[in-house]
Amino acid sequence: MRKFFQKALKKIDKLGIDQIRDLLKDLTTENELLEIVLDSMTDGILVTDTNNRLIFHNRRSERLIPFFSGDPDDSIIWEVIDDRDIAGFVEKSILNAEKGSEEEFTINIRGVTKTLWLDIMPVVKDGSIQGNLLHISDVTERKKRDSRLRRAENLASLTTLAAGVAHEIKNPLGSIGIHIQLMQKSLKRDHKLEEVKAGRYLEILNEEVERLNDIIVDFLFAVRPMNPTMEKSDLNKVISELLEFVKFELEEASVTIDCDLQQGLPKLEIDEKYMKQALLNIIKNAVAAMPKGGVLYFKTARDDSFIHIYICDTGIGISEENMAKIFEPYFTTKQFGSGLGLTVVYKIIKEHGGDIILESVEGEGTTFTINLPIPQVDKRLLDWKG
């Protein structure tokens, strides 16, 4: 229909009054249909021109964010929004020409608390910015649903972890009990305890107490909320810094690093400290799987929705029987290990909204694939084709 109107406008000088009237009726009908569609949306839409004046907003936007009284159209967009935080975000984003700004807000409208997700993107025509579009989503129910789901997952994980802790503490507690009994028997029999023998007993008791402490520390980290501090970060930089940090340790283990990091990746909202910890745990597993040395391969790539991190080793691999258990708390194939390393990795990646996939062939090696979602604003640029 749009192409029809464009052709008609080119011939408007040759059209009669009735033809122009019919053309205007058709144009009015199409505009009404467009407004009906936009007003029927569950999300709010506000559009500005190049002077930052509001030229369109749908009805849903009025229900989601508060406006000052009066007709908001043809006014500066941030001057009609009756919420200081949202207005400040919109003004800053547009005036600073930030490509794809997004932020979450919690507001109270008529006694109802809502969680809103706002993102601003430029409207582009023929490579030129014609204005901005503010998109508002009500994510209140989704946040509640995610919170309920997370609580259920945490409860299930806590049950598994508690069972694991109960199993893990049996050995050090048993050892402590045996050596206390030995000390009691010596005292009962000889009415004294030789210094050398006492020192040996106490050394063992200290070691077992330390083991208990390590178990509790690992358990607390696994069950406590992480509260990550999310900041926009260059994932390639994070990986490069980590590999530089472990370079000498890998050299001592005869492990060679091979990197293929795709340039120009969009920045992600991550907690660098936790992300490095997750990657470090995978690296430690890879080194343990290559006792005679090998190659550790890091690769990053992206598609429309995700940035992918591939971590491959040339180690002993994982059996099919153990593949399904590898992320379970306290499961380990190592002689010494807490069995929580990959559980922590899984928790950190999920906390970042990502996913982790494991592939392995016994005798050939293992590949971990981490998929981290690209922020929505980096996926698209609204193109207004006139």
N, C-alpha and C positions, 0 to 999 in steps of 0.2 A: 504493500500500500504506500509506503514511504517513497519508493521509486516512482510510483504513479504521480504523487503530488509534485515531486521534483520535475518530472517531465511536463506536467500541467503548468507549473510556474514559468517554465521557459517559453510557453506558448500563450501566456495570459493575455497579451495584447490582442491576440486573435480570437479570444473567447468572448461569447456573448454574455449578457447579464444573467440569463437563466443558467448557463453553464458555470459561471462564477459562483452563483448562488448554490448550485448543487455541489460544487467543489468545497465550498465553505461548510455546507451541511455534513459532507463526508468527513471533512477534517475535524469538525466539532464532535462528531460521533466517535471518531478514533481517539481523540483526546479524552473524551468522557470514559471510554473503555479503559484507556491507560490509567486514568485516575481511579477508577473502580478497582482495577487490579492492584494498584499500589496501596489503596486504602484497605484492601482486604488482607494485606500482608500482616504477619504476626510480628514482624520487625519494623522498627522505625527508620524512616529515610528522610534526610534533609539534604538539599542541594543548594550550593551557593554559586554566584557568578564570580568573575575574576576580581571584583571589588569586595568580595567576602559578604555580599548581601544575600539574604535568604530568598531564593526564587521559587522553591517548592519544598513542601513537607507534607507527609501523609498523616492521616488521622492517628495512626498508631503511635507516632512520635510524640503527640500531645499527651498520650496516656502514660508514656514511659518516662519522659522527663518534664519537669515543670517549666512553663513559659511565663514570662511577665504578661500582664493583662494587655489586651489590644491585639491587633492583627500583626503577627510577627513578620509576615512577608515584606520584602524590600527593606529590611533592617539588617544591620550587621549581626551575623549569626550569634556571636558570643554575647551580644548585648541583649538578646531576647531570652536567653536561657537563665532561669531563676534558680541556679545552683552554682555556687561559687567555684567548686572543684571542677565540675564538668565544663563550665564556661572557660575557666582558666586553661584546662587541657585543650579545648578546641582552639582557643586563641593562640596558645603557644605552638600547637602543631601546625596551624595554617600559616602563621606569620613566619615561623622558622622553616617553612617549606619542607618539613620532615616527611620523607617518603614512607607512607603507610604507618601512621602512628596508631597505637592501640592501647587500651587500658581498661581495667575493671573498676567499677564504682558500686558502692553500696549506698542507697538513698532511701529516704522514708517519704512516701507519697500518700497523703491522706491516711496516715496511721499504719500503712503497710510497708514493710521493709522489703526492698527488692535489690537484687544483684544484677547490674547491667554491664554488658560488654560493648564498648564503643571502639570503632575503628574509623579512621579518616583516610580516604584515598583520593588522589587527583582524578578529575574527569578529563580525558584526553581526546582531542580531535585532530587528526592529521599531524600528530606529533606535537601539538601545542596544547598546553593546559587551559581548559575553558572554565575551570572552577573546581569545587571540591564536593565530595559526597561523604556525609556522616551517616554511618550505619550503626543502629542501636539494636542489640539483642537482649532479651530478658532471659538470663541464664539462672534465675533463682531456683527453679525446680531441678534443673540439671545439676546444680551445685549440691542441692540437698540429696539427690539420688546418688551422686558420686560419693558424698560423705557417708551415706548409709552403706553403700557397697564397700567403701574403704574400711568402715568399722567392722563389717562382717568378715572381710579378708584379714584384717588385723587380729580379730578374735580367733579365726582358724589358725593363723600363723602362730599366735601366742600359745594355743593349745599344743601345737607341734613342737614349738620351742621349749615349752615347759617340760614336755615328755623327754626331749633331748637333754635338757639340763639335768633332770632327775637321773637319767642314764649316765651322763658324763661325770657327775659328782660321786657316783658310787665307788669308782676306783680309788681316787685320792682319799676319800673318807675311810675306805676299807684299809688302805695302807697306813693312814694316821692311827686308826684303831689298833692295828696289829703292833705297831712300834710302841705305842703307849703301853700295851699289854706286856711287851717284852721288857720295857723299863720297870713296870710294876713287879714283874717276876724276879728281875735281878735285885730290886730293892728288898723284896720279901725274903729271897733266899740268902743274899749276902749282906743285907742291911746297909748296902752302899752301892754306888754306881761309879765305875771307873771313868775317869775323865775322857779317855779316848773313846770308850764305848758310848758314853753320853753325848759326846760331840758328834759321833756318827749318827746316832738316833735323831738328834736335834737337827742335823743337816737335812736328813730325809724328811722330817716333819716340815721344815721350812720350804723345801721343794714342793711338797704336796699342798701346802697352804697357798703357795704362789700359783700352782696349777688351778686351785679352786678360784683364786682371784681372777685369773685370766678367763676362766669359764664364765664367771659372773659379768666381767667387763664386756665380753663378746655378746653375751645374752642381752645386756642392757642396751647396747648399741643396736642390736637387731630389733628390739621391741619399742624403743623410744621413738617418738615423732622426730623426723629429721630437721624440720624447719629450715630448708635450704634457702640461701640468699641468692635469688635469681638475678643475673645481670647479663646484658648482651655481650656475648663473647665469641671470639674467633676460634672455632673448634680445632682447626689445623694448628693454631698457635698453642692451644692447650696440649694437643698430642705431641707436638715438637718439644715443648718444655719438659713433658714427662719423660720422653725418650732420652733427652739429654741428661735428665736426672738419674736414670737407671743405666746409662750407657756403660759405665765401668763394671757394674754388677753383671751385665749381660756379657761383656767381654771376658770376664773371669769364668763365666759358665760356657764359653765358646759358642755363644749365640750371636748370629749376625742379624742386624736390623735392615729390612728392605722396606722403603716407604714410597707410596704413590698417593700423594694428597692432592685432590682436585682443587685448583685455585678458583677464587671468586665465589666461594660458598657464602650464602647469607649467614649473618650472625644469629646465634640462637640464645634464648633466655635459659641459661644454665648456672648452676653453682659449680664454679671451677674446682673447688676443693673436693666436693663429692664426686664429680665426674672423673677427676684424676685418680681418686681412690678406687673407683669402679674399674678403670682401665688398668691400674696398677695390680689389682687382685687378679685380673685376667692374665696379665704379663707373668705374674708369679706362678700361676697355674701352668702357663705355657713353658716356662723355664723348667719347672719340675717334671714336665712331660718330655723334656729333651735332656736326659741325664748325660748324654755324650755330645751335647751341642746340637746346633741346627740353625734354622732360619726363622725369624719372627717377622711376619709381613703385616704392615699396616696400610690400609687403603681407605680413602674417603671418596664418596660420590654422592650425587643427588638426583632426584627425579622431581616431579611436580609437587609432591607432598612431603617427602622425607629426605633427610641427610643420612646416609648409610656409613657406618664404620665397620670395616672388615678387619678382623684380627686373626691371622692364620699362623699355625706353627707346624713344624715337620716332625712332631713328636710321636709318641707311642699310640695316640688315639684313645678313644673311649669305646668300650663294648656296648652293644645294643642294649644289654640288660641294664647298664648303668646310665644310659642316656636320659631315661625318664626321671631318674632320681637326682641328677646332677645339681639342680637348684634347691633341693630339699635341705632344710636345716640339719646340721650335724651329719650329713652324708659326706664321707671322704674316702678316697682310695689311698691316701698317703698314710705312712706309718705315724707321722706326727702332723697334726693339723686340727684346727677347731671344727672344720666342716661347715663354717659359716661364711667363708670367703665369697663363694658364688651366690649365696643367699643375699649377702649384702649388695653384691653387684646387681642382682635382680631388683632389689628394693630401690636402689638409687636410680636405675633406668626407669622403673615404673613411676618414681616420684617426679621424673622429668617428662612424663607423658609418653615415654617411648616403649620399645619392645626389644627383646633380645632373643635371637634364634641360634641354636647350636647344631652344627653338623660335624660329624666325625667318622673316620674310617680307621679301624684298628690297624696299627702298623704304618699308617700314612700321615696322620695328623688331624688337627681339629681346627674348625673355623667358627668364631663367634661373630655374628652379625648384629650390630646395634642399630636400630632405626629410631631416629629422633625427628619429631614432627617439625616442619618448617612453619613459622608463624604465618597465619592466613594472609597478612598484608604483603608478605614477600612472594605469595603465590600468584598474585594477580594485579593488574593495573587496568582500571576501568577505561575502556576505549569507547568513546562516543562517536559513532560513525554517522556523520550527517548525510 
